[in-house]
């Protein structure tokens, strides 16, 4: 064997070793979390006593106001979602909606109200994604509504080249009101890049926002799929400006907070919920993590302190559903809680269990869930779903 052949053979062996190592260390678990393996079955769980709410279409995230039982949702239309979801690099502006809306659902009457607002954005309107609704500390009947708004960029540049001109909108309303008033549009190129979800404060002035990628478009954005830690959480205060609060995450998605101030962020691609502690300078420090076996979307927390995580049982089907909402996609909701069982002694600090599972017949493409623990009702919605669902659980 000549020198060249020996070099080629050695190079091939090294490359195969690298590929094999990458598969074992990262790709194998990635494919398992994505539900690409045919061994992952979707079963039925708590999907029998459910009611469809047909007026609530394409609501990416929902927030429960626990004291009243009212539910607020960030909604659009399934057709427009098929064209405009910047988080999925769907950038067809001709089909994008700028008339998305916040809906309020009253379970006592089954009535849906679209909250009205006067033009606040020079005609650019709302293209909604994640949201938060927070009661004022001083006046609990006053609510601050924080919305991720994926605006179409100005200047004529194709969004496929520059991405969406995404911002966070702050509105104010009164509990039960049919309208909301605009407070502030917050834009920042360092802290609000690819916003997904938002965690607001009770003063209407500050928030944390998850950025699911480190870049709006381009090759660098796709590196998250192979483990690049370019996603981050930003922090903004309307009087003090914005800055990154937590960096070097693979893919941030849902965010929620417990009553004791602990913040939870879904690291979507890794299937991990990061447990975070807020520092005096408003940065976040990871103190723990909760591992699941699924890609993760939005998070919520109920009055019992249990976290609900919308998971993705079959990632390929979820992707097809967002491009064509008429195609169904399974829905899975996980409940994460402190493990008080006997195996806690052996290091299993958190308990991860299914609370809802459906093949897409009852609830298709669920991306958000909240549990009303007082009334025992589970609310489900999805970014491209043709309706929302409420189940007695």
C-alpha positions as CSV (number, residue, x, y, z in Angstrom):
1,X,0.0,0.0,0.0
2,X,1.4,3.4,-1.0
3,X,1.7,6.4,1.1
4,X,-1.3,8.1,-0.4
5,X,-3.5,5.0,0.2
6,X,-2.3,4.8,3.8
7,X,-3.2,8.5,4.4
8,X,-6.6,8.1,2.8
9,X,-7.3,5.0,4.9
10,X,-6.2,6.7,8.1
11,X,-8.3,9.7,7.3
12,X,-11.3,7.6,6.5
13,X,-10.9,5.7,9.8
14,X,-10.7,9.0,11.7
15,X,-13.8,10.4,10.0
16,X,-15.8,7.3,10.6
17,X,-14.8,7.4,14.3
18,X,-15.9,11.0,14.5
19,X,-19.2,10.3,12.8
20,X,-19.8,7.2,15.0
21,X,-19.0,9.3,18.1
22,X,-21.3,12.1,17.0
23,X,-24.1,9.6,16.4
24,X,-23.7,7.9,19.8
25,X,-23.2,11.1,21.8
26,X,-25.7,13.4,20.2
27,X,-27.6,12.2,17.1
28,X,-29.0,9.0,18.6
29,X,-30.6,10.8,21.5
30,X,-31.7,13.7,19.2
31,X,-33.6,11.3,16.9
32,X,-35.2,9.6,19.9
33,X,-36.4,12.9,21.4
34,X,-37.7,14.0,17.9
35,X,-39.9,10.8,17.8
36,X,-38.4,9.7,14.5
37,X,-38.1,6.1,15.8
38,X,-41.2,4.0,14.9
39,X,-41.0,2.5,18.4
40,X,-42.5,5.7,19.9
41,X,-46.2,5.1,20.2
42,X,-48.8,7.8,20.7
43,X,-51.5,6.6,23.2
44,X,-54.7,8.1,24.5
45,X,-54.7,9.7,27.9
46,X,-57.3,12.1,29.5
47,X,-58.7,12.9,26.0
48,X,-62.2,11.6,26.5
49,X,-64.0,14.4,28.5
50,X,-62.9,17.2,26.2
51,X,-64.8,20.1,24.5
52,X,-63.7,21.8,21.3
53,X,-63.7,25.6,21.2
54,X,-64.0,26.3,17.5
55,X,-63.6,30.1,17.7
56,X,-60.1,29.7,19.1
57,X,-58.0,29.0,16.1
58,X,-54.2,29.0,15.7
59,X,-53.6,30.2,19.3
60,X,-49.8,29.6,19.9
61,X,-49.9,30.2,23.7
62,X,-52.6,30.5,26.3
63,X,-52.4,31.9,29.8
64,X,-54.9,31.1,32.6
65,X,-56.0,33.7,35.1
66,X,-56.4,31.4,38.0
67,X,-58.5,33.5,40.4
68,X,-61.3,34.1,37.8
69,X,-60.8,31.0,35.6
70,X,-60.6,33.2,32.5
71,X,-58.2,32.1,29.8
72,X,-56.3,34.6,27.5
73,X,-54.9,33.4,24.2
74,X,-52.7,34.7,21.4
75,X,-54.5,33.7,18.2
76,X,-54.3,33.9,14.4
77,X,-55.7,31.7,11.6
78,X,-54.4,28.3,10.5
79,X,-54.1,29.5,6.9
80,X,-51.8,32.4,7.8
81,X,-49.7,30.2,10.0
82,X,-49.0,28.0,7.0
83,X,-47.3,31.0,5.5
84,X,-45.8,33.0,8.4
85,X,-44.1,31.4,11.4
86,X,-40.6,33.0,11.7
87,X,-39.6,30.4,14.3
88,X,-40.0,27.7,11.6
89,X,-38.5,29.9,8.8
90,X,-41.9,30.2,7.1
91,X,-41.5,33.7,5.6
92,X,-44.2,34.0,2.9
93,X,-45.4,37.6,3.5
94,X,-48.2,37.4,1.0
95,X,-50.0,35.0,3.3
96,X,-49.0,36.5,6.6
97,X,-51.6,37.9,9.0
98,X,-51.3,41.3,10.6
99,X,-54.7,41.0,12.2
100,X,-53.9,38.5,14.9
101,X,-55.6,39.1,18.2
102,X,-55.8,38.3,21.9
103,X,-58.9,36.3,22.8
104,X,-60.5,35.8,26.2
105,X,-62.4,32.6,27.0
106,X,-64.9,32.4,29.8
107,X,-65.5,28.8,30.8
108,X,-68.6,29.8,32.8
109,X,-70.4,30.9,29.7
110,X,-68.3,29.3,26.9
111,X,-68.1,32.8,25.4
112,X,-65.1,33.9,23.4
113,X,-64.2,37.6,23.2
114,X,-61.6,39.2,20.9
115,X,-60.0,42.1,22.8
116,X,-60.1,45.2,20.6
117,X,-57.3,47.7,20.3
118,X,-56.9,50.9,18.3
119,X,-54.2,51.1,15.7
120,X,-51.0,51.4,17.6
121,X,-48.3,50.4,15.1
122,X,-48.7,52.6,12.0
123,X,-50.7,49.9,10.4
124,X,-48.2,47.1,11.0
125,X,-50.6,45.3,13.2
126,X,-50.1,42.0,15.1
127,X,-48.5,38.7,14.0
128,X,-48.6,36.9,17.3
129,X,-46.5,34.1,18.9
130,X,-45.9,33.7,22.6
131,X,-47.5,35.8,25.4
132,X,-47.9,36.4,29.1
133,X,-50.7,37.9,31.2
134,X,-49.8,39.3,34.6
135,X,-51.9,40.9,37.2
136,X,-50.8,44.3,38.6
137,X,-49.4,44.1,42.1
138,X,-51.1,47.3,43.1
139,X,-54.4,46.7,41.3
140,X,-55.0,43.0,40.7
141,X,-58.0,43.6,38.4
142,X,-55.6,45.4,36.0
143,X,-53.7,43.0,33.7
144,X,-50.6,43.6,31.7
145,X,-50.5,41.6,28.4
146,X,-47.0,40.9,26.9
147,X,-47.0,39.7,23.3
148,X,-44.3,38.5,20.9
149,X,-45.1,40.3,17.6
150,X,-43.4,39.0,14.5
151,X,-43.7,42.1,12.3
152,X,-43.0,42.0,8.5
153,X,-39.8,44.0,8.0
154,X,-39.9,47.4,6.4
155,X,-37.7,48.5,3.5
156,X,-38.7,45.8,1.0
157,X,-35.9,43.3,2.0
158,X,-37.2,39.7,1.8
159,X,-37.8,38.2,5.3
160,X,-36.0,35.1,4.0
161,X,-32.9,37.3,3.8
162,X,-33.3,39.4,7.0
163,X,-35.8,37.6,9.1
164,X,-38.8,39.0,10.9
165,X,-38.8,42.4,12.6
166,X,-39.8,40.9,15.9
167,X,-40.7,43.0,19.0
168,X,-42.5,42.6,22.3
169,X,-45.7,44.6,22.7
170,X,-47.0,45.6,26.1
171,X,-50.8,46.2,26.6
172,X,-52.9,46.9,29.6
173,X,-56.5,45.7,30.2
174,X,-59.0,45.2,33.0
175,X,-60.0,41.7,34.0
176,X,-63.0,40.8,31.9
177,X,-62.8,43.8,29.6
178,X,-63.4,43.6,25.9
179,X,-60.5,45.9,24.9
180,X,-56.8,46.5,25.7
181,X,-54.7,49.6,25.5
182,X,-51.2,49.7,24.0
183,X,-48.5,50.7,26.5
184,X,-45.2,50.1,24.7
185,X,-43.4,48.5,21.7
186,X,-40.0,47.2,22.8
187,X,-37.4,46.4,20.1
188,X,-33.8,45.6,20.7
189,X,-31.2,43.9,18.4
190,X,-29.3,42.3,21.2
191,X,-32.0,41.0,23.5
192,X,-34.9,40.5,21.1
193,X,-33.6,38.6,18.0
194,X,-35.7,35.5,17.5
195,X,-38.3,35.8,20.3
196,X,-40.5,32.9,21.1
197,X,-42.1,33.4,24.5
198,X,-42.2,36.0,27.2
199,X,-42.4,36.3,31.0
200,X,-43.7,39.6,32.1
201,X,-43.6,41.6,35.4
202,X,-46.5,42.9,37.4
203,X,-45.5,46.5,36.9
204,X,-45.9,46.5,33.1
205,X,-42.4,47.6,32.6
206,X,-40.0,44.6,32.4
207,X,-39.9,41.1,31.0
208,X,-37.7,38.1,30.1
209,X,-38.0,36.9,26.5
210,X,-36.7,33.6,25.1
211,X,-34.8,33.6,21.8
212,X,-35.0,30.2,20.1
213,X,-32.0,30.9,17.8
214,X,-29.0,33.1,17.9
215,X,-29.7,34.4,14.3
216,X,-32.8,35.3,12.4
217,X,-31.8,33.6,9.2
218,X,-28.8,31.9,7.6
219,X,-26.5,28.9,8.2
220,X,-25.6,29.9,11.7
221,X,-29.3,29.5,12.7
222,X,-29.3,25.9,11.7
223,X,-26.3,25.0,13.9
224,X,-28.7,24.7,16.8
225,X,-29.8,21.3,15.4
226,X,-26.3,19.9,15.9
227,X,-25.9,21.3,19.4
228,X,-24.7,24.9,18.9
229,X,-25.6,26.9,22.0
230,X,-26.5,30.2,20.4
231,X,-30.0,30.6,21.8
232,X,-30.5,32.9,24.8
233,X,-32.9,34.7,27.1
234,X,-33.1,38.4,27.0
235,X,-34.2,40.9,29.7
236,X,-35.8,44.3,29.0
237,X,-36.9,47.2,31.1
238,X,-38.8,50.0,29.3
239,X,-36.8,52.7,31.2
240,X,-33.4,50.9,31.5
241,X,-33.1,49.1,28.2
242,X,-32.4,45.5,27.2
243,X,-29.5,43.0,27.5
244,X,-28.9,39.2,27.4
245,X,-29.8,37.5,30.7
246,X,-28.8,33.9,30.0
247,X,-26.7,32.7,27.1
248,X,-25.3,29.5,25.6
249,X,-28.5,27.5,25.4
250,X,-29.3,25.2,22.5
251,X,-32.9,26.3,21.8
252,X,-35.0,28.3,24.3
253,X,-38.8,28.1,24.0
254,X,-41.4,28.3,26.8
255,X,-40.8,30.3,30.0
256,X,-42.7,30.4,33.2
257,X,-42.2,31.3,36.9
258,X,-43.2,29.9,40.3
259,X,-44.6,31.9,43.1
260,X,-41.3,31.8,44.9
261,X,-39.5,33.5,41.9
262,X,-37.9,30.4,40.4
263,X,-37.9,30.7,36.6
264,X,-38.2,27.7,34.3
265,X,-37.1,27.8,30.6
266,X,-37.7,25.0,28.1
267,X,-34.4,24.0,26.3
268,X,-36.5,22.7,23.4
269,X,-34.1,20.6,21.4
270,X,-32.4,18.9,24.3
271,X,-35.7,18.2,26.0
272,X,-34.5,19.8,29.3
273,X,-36.3,22.4,31.5
274,X,-33.7,24.7,32.9
275,X,-34.3,25.8,36.6
276,X,-33.1,29.4,36.9
277,X,-32.5,31.8,39.7
278,X,-32.8,35.5,39.2
279,X,-29.8,37.6,40.3
280,X,-29.7,41.2,41.6
281,X,-28.7,42.5,38.2
282,X,-31.6,40.6,36.5
283,X,-29.3,38.0,34.9
284,X,-30.3,34.3,35.3
285,X,-28.2,31.5,36.7
286,X,-29.0,27.8,36.2
287,X,-29.4,25.9,39.5
288,X,-30.8,22.7,38.2
289,X,-32.4,21.0,35.2
290,X,-35.3,18.6,34.6
291,X,-34.7,16.1,31.8
292,X,-37.5,14.8,29.6
293,X,-37.4,12.5,26.5
294,X,-39.2,14.9,24.1
295,X,-38.7,18.2,22.2
296,X,-40.4,20.9,24.3
297,X,-42.6,23.9,23.6
298,X,-44.4,26.2,26.0
299,X,-44.5,25.9,29.8
300,X,-47.0,26.9,32.5
301,X,-47.3,26.3,36.2
302,X,-50.4,25.7,38.2
303,X,-51.5,26.7,41.6
304,X,-50.0,23.5,43.1
305,X,-46.6,24.4,41.8
306,X,-46.6,21.7,39.1
307,X,-45.1,22.6,35.7
308,X,-47.0,21.7,32.5
309,X,-44.8,21.3,29.4
310,X,-46.2,21.0,25.9
311,X,-44.1,18.3,24.3
312,X,-43.7,17.1,20.6
313,X,-44.3,13.4,20.3
314,X,-43.5,13.3,16.5
315,X,-41.4,16.2,15.3
316,X,-41.8,15.4,11.5
317,X,-45.6,15.4,11.9
318,X,-45.5,18.7,13.8
319,X,-43.4,20.3,11.0
320,X,-45.8,19.1,8.4
321,X,-48.8,20.3,10.4
322,X,-47.4,23.9,10.7
323,X,-46.9,24.0,6.9
324,X,-50.3,22.4,6.2
325,X,-52.6,22.7,9.3
326,X,-55.1,20.3,7.7
327,X,-52.7,17.5,8.5
328,X,-53.0,16.3,12.1
329,X,-50.1,16.1,14.6
330,X,-50.1,14.4,18.0
331,X,-50.3,16.4,21.2
332,X,-48.6,15.5,24.5
333,X,-48.6,17.4,27.7
334,X,-46.1,16.5,30.5
335,X,-46.4,17.3,34.2
336,X,-43.1,18.0,36.0
337,X,-43.1,18.0,39.8
338,X,-40.9,17.3,42.8
339,X,-40.5,13.6,43.3
340,X,-41.8,12.5,46.7
341,X,-41.6,8.8,45.8
342,X,-39.2,6.2,47.2
343,X,-36.9,6.6,44.2
344,X,-36.2,10.2,45.2
345,X,-33.7,8.7,47.6
346,X,-31.7,7.4,44.6
347,X,-31.4,10.8,43.0
348,X,-34.6,11.2,40.9
349,X,-35.4,14.6,42.2
350,X,-38.1,15.4,39.7
351,X,-41.1,13.3,38.5
352,X,-42.0,13.5,34.8
353,X,-45.3,12.1,33.8
354,X,-47.8,12.3,31.0
355,X,-51.0,14.2,31.8
356,X,-52.6,14.3,28.3
357,X,-51.9,12.4,25.1
358,X,-53.7,12.3,21.8
359,X,-53.0,11.2,18.3
360,X,-54.3,14.5,16.8
361,X,-57.9,13.5,16.6
362,X,-59.1,15.5,19.7
363,X,-56.2,18.0,19.8
364,X,-53.9,18.5,16.9
365,X,-50.5,20.2,17.2
366,X,-50.8,21.4,20.8
367,X,-48.1,23.9,21.7
368,X,-49.5,25.3,25.0
369,X,-51.4,24.0,28.0
370,X,-52.6,25.4,31.3
371,X,-54.3,23.5,34.2
372,X,-56.9,25.1,36.4
373,X,-56.3,23.0,39.5
374,X,-59.2,24.6,41.4
375,X,-61.7,23.7,38.7
376,X,-59.9,20.6,37.4
377,X,-59.8,21.8,33.7
378,X,-57.0,21.4,31.3
379,X,-56.8,24.0,28.4
380,X,-54.9,23.2,25.2
381,X,-54.1,25.2,22.1
382,X,-51.8,25.1,19.2
383,X,-50.0,27.5,16.9
384,X,-51.7,26.1,13.7
385,X,-54.5,24.1,15.4
386,X,-58.1,24.7,14.0
387,X,-59.5,25.0,17.5
388,X,-58.6,25.0,21.2
389,X,-59.8,22.3,23.6
390,X,-60.8,22.2,27.3
391,X,-60.8,18.8,29.1
392,X,-62.1,17.8,32.5
393,X,-59.1,16.1,34.1
